[in-house]
Amino acid sequence: MELTFTTYRIQLHHTFGIARSANDWYDVVFIYLKDRNLIGRGEAAPSLRYNESTERILSVMKQKVRFPEDCSNRDVIWNYVLPQLKGIKALEAAFSMALWDWWSQKNEKSVSEYLGMARTEMPITSFTIAIGDLDEIGQKIEEAQPYTILKVKLGTPNMDREIMTEIRRHTDKVIRIDANEGWQPETAHHFCHWLADQNVEFVEQPFPADQLEYTAALKEKSPLDIYADENSMDSADIPLIAHAFDGINIKLMKCGSLEEGKRMINLARFHDLKIMLGCMVESSVGITAAAQLAGKVNAADLDGNLLINNDPYRGVTVEDGRLVLPEGYGLGLSLDDSFGEKFNELK
């Protein structure tokens, strides 16, 4: 088995602003597992919020990840490679994607079939309206016309109400709020009640992850469901936070693998939590991999590939706002022919 990798800068249609940062581009790392005529593809989209970066990933990759002599068992390969990835969750996620993609192609199945996930009961995905200038909101709403649910980034206390008021000048669509840890406990309760009259479905991560007691108190009073993001990294977190949230946001880049994502789904169900699948800003590689789990969740926020203008891959699509998995074995990915020689995945 041959391993190659390449960095790639994904460019955003609009500056992507959240409570703690604003970006026009992100660097990701694509990894490829090649065996004969099969290529397994994965993507690492690291976040500085979790102390991960492309530099850390490349330092590991340049040490030449080793594989077992016998590559006839997927679990053996995974368990052999995992300790070499230095606990970098985005890199673990990329290897998990690539390995499942390669293994499923080899055995002529889709990844969703291997994971026991439905392909037909797919959720509607939200489309993100990031923090930016108020005079840009109308254009962003127009561009989001095909999508029935909007996800709005808030967490700027002096502007949040103004942002929502401006959005409501342009659309009455259902909105999901992501505060990205940016709210204050003393105002969140009243704001949630105000949002409940604005056709808002739920609020994601209102407070910093280390302020769980404030989140638990808000959950008791809020008319809106409260979802965890930064508080729900992997399955070990779920029993510790279940009392403080109504739901969780699962991201492969946080939990580190498709297997762990499935484990989180099952454990969240056990604790009567609702489940959303989320993402970083990623290409169709990462989004299509995450979508393999979408048949078992309540909500999806898998729009990272829709926010960029140079996605080199084709995979999951959206029809009438609903996710549609590609046909074919593995993840069902293909190169976008329009890129031609501008993107060589195995260089």
N, C-alpha and C positions, 0 to 999 in steps of 0.2 A: 504494500500500500504506500502510495506517495502522498505527502502532505505539502501543499503550497499555500501561500497567503499573499494578500495585497491590501494596502490601505486605499481608501477611496473617500473623497470629500463630497458629501451630499449637500446640495445647495437648496435653500428654502425659497418658496414663492414669496413669502413675507418674513420679515424679522420675527423670530419666535420668542416672544416675551412671556416669562412666568414670574412669580413673585420674587425669585432670587437671581434671575439672569435674563439675558437677551442674546440671541445668536442669529446670524445669517447663514451659517453652515455648521456641519458637524463632521468630524472624521470618524469613519467606521473601518473595521478590518474584516474583509472577507476571507474565509478559509475554505480550502478545497481538499477533499479526500478522493484520490483518484486510484482506481483499481481496474485495470484493463480498459474497457470502454465506458465505465461508469464514473460519474463525478457526483460526490456528495457535497452540497453547498451549505455553508453556515455564515452567520454574520454576528460580529461583536460590536455593539453600540454602547460604549462605556459612558458612565455618568460620574462627573466629579463629585456629585452629592454623596456618592458611595466610595469616594477615594479611588476611583478607577479611571484609567486613561489609555489612549492608544499607545503611549510610550511604555506603560507597564506591560501591556499586551505584547508589544513587539519585542520587549526584552525577554519575555518567556519564549516566544516563537523562534527567536534567533538562537536559542539554546538547543534547537532541534528536538522536538517532541518525539519520543520513541514509541514504537508499537510492539505488542507481543509477537513472538514468532508465529503463533497460530492465530490467525484472524478469522476463524470460522465461527466464532461466537461473539455476538454483539456486546453482551454484558461483560465478557472477559476483556474486550478491547476498551470499553468505557472505564472499567475499574482499574485498568493498567494505566490509562492516559490521565485520569482525573487527578491523581496526586501531583502530576507534573505541571498543572495549570495554576498552581500557587494561590488557589482560593479566589481567583478573579472571576466573579460570577458572569460577567459579560462574555468572557472567553470560554468558560464552561458551557454557557448557553450556545455559543457558536459551534463548539465541538459536538454538543448534543444534537443540534440541527443537522450538521453535516453527516454525523454517523447514522442517524435515523434515515436521512435522505438516501445515503449510499446503501444501507442495509435493506431498506424497503424496495429500492429499485432492484437490488440483487435478487430479492425473493418475490418480485413482481406483485407488490402490494403498495397501497398508499400508506403514508405515515398514520393518517387518522384511523385507517383500518387496523393497523398494528396496535394502536393505542386504545382501541375499542371505543372510538368517538363517532358520534353521528355526523353525517355529512349533509343531511337534508334539513334539519331543524336549526338552521344557523340564525344568529341574532342580527338585529339591526346595529350597525356601527354608528357612533357619533362622529361628528366632524369638528375639529378644534378651532376655536377663535381665540388666538393668543392675545396677550396684553400688548397694546400698541397705542398709536395716536387715535383719538376719538374720531377724527375725520376719515380714518381708514375703515371704520366698522361697516359702513354701508357697502363698500366694495367687497369686503370679506364675506358679508352675508349673501351678497349676490353670487359669489363664487361657490358658496355652500348650498346653492339652490337644490342640487340633486339629493341632499341628505336631509332626513326628516328630524334628526336629533342633533343638537349642537352641544359641544362641550366648551364652556367658557372659562378661561383662565382668569382668576381673580387673585386676591392676596395683596392688593395695594389699598390699604384701608381708606385713604383719602379719595380714591377714585372708583372703588367698587360699585357703589350705588349709581354713580354717573355712567359707568360703562354699561351696566344693566339697563338703565333708562334709555341710553342711546340704542342699544340692541333692540329693545322693545319698540322703538320708533320704526324699525325695519322689518321685524318678524315676530310672530307669536308661536314659533316652533318650541317644542319641548327643549329644555335646557338642563344640562348637568354642569354643576359648578366644581371646579378644582381650585382650591385655595392654596395648594402647594405650601402648606405650613405657615401661611402668611397672616392669619387672623389673630385678633386679640380676644381673650376670654370675656372681657367686660362688655364687648359689643356684639359678639357672635350670636348670642341667643336672640336678640331683637332683630338682627339682620336675617337670621334663618326664618323668622316669622314673616318678615317683609318679602323674602324670596319665595315663600310658600304661595304668595298671591301673584307670583310672576311666572307661573307654569314651569317651575323648577322641579326636577325629579329627585335629585339628591345632591349632597355636598360631599366632596372628597377631601380628606386630610386637612381639616381646618387649622390645626395647631401643630407645632413641632412635635416630632416623634417622642421626645422625652417629656411631654406634657400630657401623659395619658389620663391623668386624673381630671384635667379640664375637658378632655374629649368625652370621658364617661359622663360627666355632669351635663355636657351639652346634649348628649344622646337622650338623656332622660327628659329634657325639656323641648327638644327640637321637633317641629312638625315634619321635618324632612329626614330621610334616612342619612346616616353618616357612614361613609366608606373610608377604609384605611388604604393608604398607599405606602408612604414611607414607614408606616408601622407594620406592614405585612410583607416582609422580605421573603420568608420561606415558611414551610409548614410548622417549624418550631415556634414561630411567633403566634400562631392562631389561637392556641389555648390561653395564651397570656393576654390577648387583646379582645377576645370575643365579647367580654362584658361591656366594652367601650364603643363598639361599632355595630352597625347593622349589616355591613358587607365589607368585602375586601377587593382590592385591585391586584390581580396577579400579572406580573411581567416576567418574561423569560430572562431578561437582563438582570433582574433582581434575584430570582430564585435559582437560576443556573442550569436548568435542563427541562425538557419536555416531561420527563418522568416526575420531577419535583412539582411542576405545574399541575399535573394530574393528581399528585398526592395532595396538593393544597386544595384542589376542588373537592376531593372526597372528605377531607378534614373540615373544610368550611361547611359542607352539608351537614356533617355530624354536629357541628356547633350552631346550626340554624342560621348561618350567615349567607347573605346573598353574594353573588360572585360576578365580578367584571373582569374581562381580559383587557389589559392595557399594553402600552408599548412606549418605547422611546421614539425619537425621530429616527426612522430606519428605512431601508429599502424594502422591496418586495420579498427579499430573502427572509428577513426576520419576521415581517408581518405574516407571510404565508405560513411560516413555521408555527407562530402563535395561534393562527387561525385553525390549526389542526385540533385544538382543544375547544374551539368555540361552540361545538354542538352541545356542551354540557354546562353552559353558563347562562346567567340572567341578562347580562349586558356586555357589549363590546365597545372598546375605544381603540380600534385597530386602524388608525388613519395615518400613521407615520409616513407611509409611502405616498399618501395623497398630498402631503404638505411639501414635497420636494419636486424639483423640475428636471432632475437628471438621474432618474431611477434606471439602472442598466438591466433590470430583470422584469419579467412578467410572471405573475403568480395569481394570488387571490384577487378577485375583482369584487365590485360592489354593484348590485342591481336593485333598483328601487330602495336604496339605503341598506340592503341586506348583503352580508358577506356570501360569496360564492367561491368554493374551493375549486382549483383547477383540476382537470382530469389528468390521468396518468399515474405512474408509479412514483414512489418517494414523495417529495413535496410537490411535484408537478411544476417545477420551475423551468423557465427557459430564458435565454438571453433576448433582450429587446433588439431586434434586427436593425432598428434605426440608429443604433450606436456604431454599427460597423466595426471599423478598425480602431475606433476611439477607446474601446474598452476590451482588453484581452484578459480574460479571467485567469488564464494559466500562465501568464508571462513570468 
